[in-house]
C-alpha cells in the first residue's frame, strides 16, 4: 500500500541525468530554454517510472525522493516526497 501511495505522490516529478526534479523546478527549467533545447531535454528526461521506483528510491525507512535543484539564493530545494514502509 505504501509503495502505491508514494507512486501517486510523484505526479509531475521528473528525472534527468541522475537528478530528480520537482514539478516547480521542472517548469522553471524548461521555461528558460528555447523551443529546440526544451524539446531535447524533455525527450532526454522522463517522468519517474513507476516500475523502477520500488528499487531506485527505496531507503531504510521507506521510499524517498528529493529535488536536486538549487534555489536562486544558492540553497537546495527542500521539496521531498517520503512515504514510510508502514503507511496507510
N, C-alpha and C positions, 0 to 999 in steps of 0.2 A: 504493500500500500504506500509506503513512504517513497519508494522509487518513482511510482507514477505521480505522486504529488510533486516531487522535485521536477520531473519532466514537464509538468503543466506550468510550473513557475518559471520556466526558461523561455517563455514566449518572447520572441524578439532578440534573444541573445545570439551572438554570432561568434565564430572562432576563425581566426585568420593568422597564419604563420605562428601558431602556438600561443597566440594571445586570445584571451576571452574578452569580449567586448559587450558591455551592457547596451540596451536599446538606445539610451540617450546619447552615449558616446558614438555609437554606430551612425546615428543620424548626423551628428556634428562632423564626423569624419567624412562621410560621403558628400555632405553639403559643401565642403571646402574644395572638392575636386571638380575638374572639368568632366564633361559627359563621357569622354573616352576612358579616362582613368577610373571614373566611377564604375563604368561597366566592367572594367578589368578586375578591380578589387572586389566587386560584388560577385563576379564569377569565381574568383580565386578563394573567396571566403565561403563559409557555409553556415546555415542555421545549425545549432547544436544537434547532432544526430542522437535521436532517442535510443538507437541501438548501442552506441558507444558510451553513452553516459554512465551506464552501470559499472564500467571498469575504469574509465578515464577520469571521472570526477568523484571517485569514492575516496573517503578519508577514514580515519579511525572511528569517528563518531557518527558518520552518515555520508551524505552527498553534499558537496560544496563547490561553488564556482564564485570567483571574484573578478571584477573588471580589472584589466591590466593597464588601462589608460591613465594618463596624468591629467590633472585639472590645470586650469590656467595659472594657478598660483604655485605649481610645481609639486603639490601633494598628489597622492594617488587617489583615484576614485574609490569611494567606500561602498559602492554597490556590491552586495553579496547576496547570493541565494544559498541557504543552508537548510537542509531537512535531516533531522536525526533518523537513525535506523528505525526507531520505535516512535513513529509519528502517526497521529490519527488524521 
